[in-house]
């Protein structure tokens, strides 16, 4: 029963049931469960290369992706063979992919003659559930014949203009690793509407001989499967049926979790503002900004919290505020796993991706991303938290801020 191909009864094949449920949720034809979201991205890129660019060398295919994301995303691009052509794109103030910078890079690549229209892939990461203007993303993909792979590890459940994130691309992926909306410890899925790509996924994941038939309607037609059965390397990266047994009931309560996350986020935002005014003085709430979504058409899932600490006048600082480290340390002392994105050791900071070319991961090359990550604090939220926990969190944020920032300012003024 632990192996997907050894389930004796349909009701015990939790993998197939989970794949069906997620594919239906996203509106995609095919799904294949894997052992991580990272391998899902990697296999997605490999499938796109094999099916869409069969005669092109890797160095002729440009891959664009977020400069602000978790390091599993650029790692997957490297694993898939695109280390030399990966180009990181700046982040905006709202922490989404900068679409202006993306188009600038596309135009530069075309002008250089190194890459051509139709030989580009965008690996779009919805880091921390941050969704850009998908109308413009699709317009750029159409204009430059660029293929889209969506990394929805943090974005499933989110939508744009009523359409689910994870349904826009040729390929999309999710993660069910710990801290995600659906948590199986480790795991992921890859989705597509393309028959050839689904066959590639099934056999890459670890199917062999006639086992592909056990994917039932999620298997492509027989002639497609036969084409791939003996021509794809087996990477043995299937999700176990045990993990899927954890996944299936969580899919059924996903919308409840989303509603709870969003309700608690909005409650926390209001209470934090009020607590600042009470604890730190009138007008102080302008110094703690809950970073908003980049577009009004985003249907959010606030399963994490990103705060930007501002200067006295409410404007963004260009450099890290000297009190930030003590604020984080005090919050951590109150048992919150809060961190700053600007930390070079943070796996979400491009400076830590030292398996990439050194010249590509410097503040000189990515100045906007370096700037917008300054003084941004990150905290994951739990789906079972209530207003009581949010009240305590708001109080702790205000008290720690008052202790570290307000007192320091008073001391500095007294010295003057």
N, C-alpha and C positions, 0 to 999 in steps of 0.2 A: 504493500500500500504506500510506502514512502517514495517509491519511484513512480513517476507519472504513467509509465507504460505497464505497470503491474496492478493497477487498481482493478478489482474484480467486478465492481458494480458501478454503474453510472453515477449514483449518488455519492460514491466515495472518490470519484475523480474530481477532486477539488481544484486542480489546476485547470482543467478544461472549463469547469464552471466559472472560475475566476476570469479566465481569458474572455469567455463569452460576455460576462458582465461588464468588464472594463471596455471591451471593444464597443459594446452597445452604448455605454456611457459616453464615450468619445465620438461615436458615430463613424468608427473605422471598421473596415471589413475583416481584417485579420489582426490577431494578437499572438504573441509568443512569449511565454514567461521564462525568465532567465535568473541567474543567481546574483545579478547586481545591475544597477542603473548604468554604471560605467561601461560594462560589457555591452549593454543595449545600445549605447551611443556608438561604440566601436564597431559592432556588427552592422548597425545602420549605415555607417559610412562605408564599410566594406561592401555591403549590398549595393549601395548607390554607385560605387566605383564599378562593380562587376556588371550591373544591369544597365546603367545610364552612360557610363564612360568606358566601355569594354576595350576600346582601341587606343585610349589616351594614357600616356605615362603619368605617374603620380605628380611629377614636377610640372605638368601642364594644367593641373587642376588646383585652383585657388580655394582655400577654405577660410572663411571668416568666422570669428566667434567672439564672445564677450571677453573683455579684459577684466570684468568683475563677475566672477562665478566661482564655484567650487572647483578645486584643482583636478577633480575626476574628469571634467569636461575637456580641458586641453590634453590631459593624459590620454583620454580615449582617442583624440585626434592623432596623437603620436602613435599609439598602438595600431591604429588603422592604416598607418603609413604616410600620414600627411604632416610630419614634423617640419619638413622644409618649406611647405607652402601655407602653413597656418599663419593667419594675420589677425592680431588682436584688435578689437574695436573698442573705442572709448565708452565710458559710462556717463550718463547724464546725472543731474542733481537728484533725480528720482530713482537712480540706480538701475535704469534700464539701458539697453543697447542704444548708443547714439546713432540714429539713422542718418543724420547729416554727415557724420564722420564715415559711416559705412559707404555712403554714396561717393564721398570724396575719394575713398580708397579704391572703390571700383573704377572710377574714372582714371585715377592714377595708374592702376594696373592695366587698363585697356590702352592708355596712351603709351605706356612703356613697351607694349608689344609682347610682353612676357605671357600674358593671359588673354584669352579671347572670350567674347560673349558666349554664353552657354557652357562655359568650362569653370563654373563657380558653384560652391556649396556654402550656404549659410547655416551654421550650427547655432541656433538661437536658444539661449539659456534663459529661462524665466527665473533667474536667481531670486530667492526669497519671495517668490510669487509676484515679481515685478514684471508687468506686461507692457510692451511698447505699443505704439499705434499699429495694429496689425493690418489695417487697410493700406498703410504706406509700405509695410513690410512686403505684402503681396504685390503691390504696385512695383516695387523695386525688383522683386523676383521676376515679374513678368517682363519688365523693361530690359533687364540684362540677362534673361533666360537663366536665372540662378535657381538652383534647387534648394529646398528648405528642409532641414531636419530640426525638429523641435525637441529640446531637452526640457521635459516637463516635470523633472524630479521635484521641483518646488511649485510647479504650476498646475498640476492636475486638480480639477475642481474649479479653477479660475476660468473665466470666459472673457471674450471680447465681442461687444455688440451682439450678444446673445449666442455666440458660437463658442464651443468648448475649446480651450487651449489643448493642444494635442491632436487637433483635427485639421490644422492648416497645412501641414507639411506632407511631403512624399513619404517621410518616415517621422514618427514621433516616439519618444521614450519616456518612461517613468521610473522612479525608484521607490521601493518599499522598505528601504533601510531605516533604521531607528530614527526617530524624530520626524518622520514623514507623516502625511495625513493618514495613510494606511501603513502600518508598521508590522513587518514580518521579521525584524532583526536584520536580515540581509535580503536582497531580491530586487527584481525590476521586470519590466516588460518592454517589448518593442512592438510598434503598430505600423501597419501600412495597408494600402488598398491595392498594392501591386503584387500579382501572383508570383512572379519570379523572385521578388525580394522575400516574400513569405517562405517560399521553398528554401531559399538560402538560409533564412533564420532557423527553420526547423532542423535542417541537417547540420548547420554550424553548431546549434545548441547541443546536439548529441543524438539525434535520431539516426537510425540505420536500418538496413534491410526493409521490411514492410511496416515498421513501427509508425511511419508518418501517417498511415491510415487511421491511427488512433486519435489524431487531431480532428477527425470527423470533418464538419463543415468548415473548420478553420484551416484545413489543408487545401492547397491549390489543386486544380485538376490533375489527374494522374500523369498526363503527358509532361506537365511542368515538373512534377516531383521526380519523375524518372530522369529528366535532364540534369537534375542537381544531385541525385542520390549518391552517385559515385564520383562526383567531381568537386565536392566541397569538403574541406578539412573539418573533422569533428573536433570542436574545441571543448566539449564536455562542460557546458555552462548552463545546464538546465536548472530551473527552480525545482525544489523537492515538493512532493505532494503534501508533506507536513507543513511547509511554509504556506502553501496555498490554503490549507485548512485554517490557518490563522487569518489569511487574507479575505476569504469569502465573506464571513460575517461582518467584517469591517467595511467592505464595499457597500453592504446593505444599509449601513448607518452613516455613510459619508456625508450626506446632505445635512444630517443632524449635527455632525461634527463641525461642518462648515458654518452652519447657523450659529452654533455656540461660540466658535472662535471669533466670528465677526461681531457678535453681540458683546463679548467680553472685551474685545479690542476697543470698540467704540465707548464702552463704559469706562475702560481704563484711561482712554484719551481725555475724556471729560473730567474724570476725578483727578488725574495728574495735574491738569491745568488749574483746577480749583485748589489742590494741595499746595502748588507752587505759590499761588497768591496768598494763601494763609500762612505758609511756613517761611517763604523767602521774601515776601513783600509784594506790594502792588506793582503790577507790570512785569513781574519776573517770569511769568509763564511763557513769554516770548522767547525765552532762552532755551526752552526744551521743545523741539519740533518733532512731532510724529511724521516721518517722511511719507507724503501722500503717494498714491498711484499716479502714473504719468499721464493717464488719459481717463476722461469721465466715462468712457464706454467699457472700462474694465469691470468685470464682476470679480471682486477680490476674494481671497481666502487668507485671512490674517492669522496664520498659525505661527507667526514670528513677529517680532517687534524691532523696528529700526528707528532709533532716536538720533537726531543731530543736535548737539549742544552748540548754542550760538554765543556770540559775543554779547557784552552788556547792552548794546543798542539793538540786539535782535538780528544782526547781520551775520553771515557765515564767515568764520575765520579761515584764513588761507593756510595757517599752520596749526599744529596741535596745541590746544590750550594746556598750559602747564599743570592745571589742577585735574586733568582728565584721568591720569593714572591712579591718583589717590581716590577719586570718585569710584572708579571701577573696582579697586581693591576693597573699598568699604562695602560696595554692593555685593561683591563676592563673599565678603565676610558674613553677610546676611543670607548666604546660601543661594545666591542667584548665579547662574552660569552665563554671565554677561561678558562680552568681549568687544574689542575695537577692531574694525576692519583694516585700519591703517597699520596694525602690527605686522612687521615683515615676516613673522613666523606664522601668521594666520593663513591657513590653507586657501582662503578666499582672496588673498592678496597676491597679485601677479608676481611680486618680488620673490615669493617662495617657490615659484615654478621654475626652478633652476635646471630642469631637464630640457627646457626650451633654449633657443639661442639667446645668449646674454644680452645682445644688442637690442632684442625685442621686448625686454622686460625691465625697462628703466623709466624713471619719472620723466626723463627728457623725451622719450618716445610716446609715453602715455600721460602727459601732464594733467589732463582733465580728470582722468580716473584717480590719479594720485590726490588731486585736490578735493574731489567730491567725497572721498572716503575719510577725509580728516574729520575727527570728532564725531564719527558715526558709531553708535553703540548698538550691539546686536544681542537679542535675547529670544530664545525659542519659547513658545507658549504651549500649554497642554490642553487637550480637548475637554478635560473634565474640570477645569478650573471654573470657579464661580465668582460672583461679585465680592464675596468675602476675601478671596485671594487677591482679586484686583484692587480692592481697597487697601490691603496691606502693601501691595507692590507700589501703588501710587504714593502712599505715605513714605515708604522706604526710598523711592527715587527722590522725592522732595527733601527728605531729611538728609540724605547723603549729599545731595547737591548743595543744600544750605551749609552743611558742615565743610565741604571741600571748596566750594566756589565763593559763597557769600562771605564767610568768615575770612577767607584769604583776601578778598577785596577790601574788607574793612581794615584788616591789618596793614595792607599796602597803603591805604589812604592815611592811616594814622602815622605811618612812617614818613609820609610826605609832609 
